[in-house]
C-alpha cells in the first residue's frame, strides 16, 4: 500500500504535473491514493533549490530546467 501513491503518479494517464498523491483515508495515513495537498515545505522555493542542488551533487546528474508554455524559465 505504501508504494501505491508513487505507482499511481507514475502510471496514471490522468495525472498532471504538480499533483501530489497520498492515501485517501482518515488523516491521509492509509487507503488508496488520491490527489492530496503536500506539506508546506514542498512549496518553499529555497528548499526546492537546495534539494535540486544536493540531488545533482550526489548523483552527478544535471537536471534540465523546465520551461513552461509562457516561455519563462522556472527557477525552482
Secondary structure, 3 states (H helix, E strand, C coil): CCCHHHHHHHHCCCCCCCCCEEECCHHHCCCCEEECCCCHHHHCHHHHHHHHHHHHHHHCCCCCCCECCCCCECCC
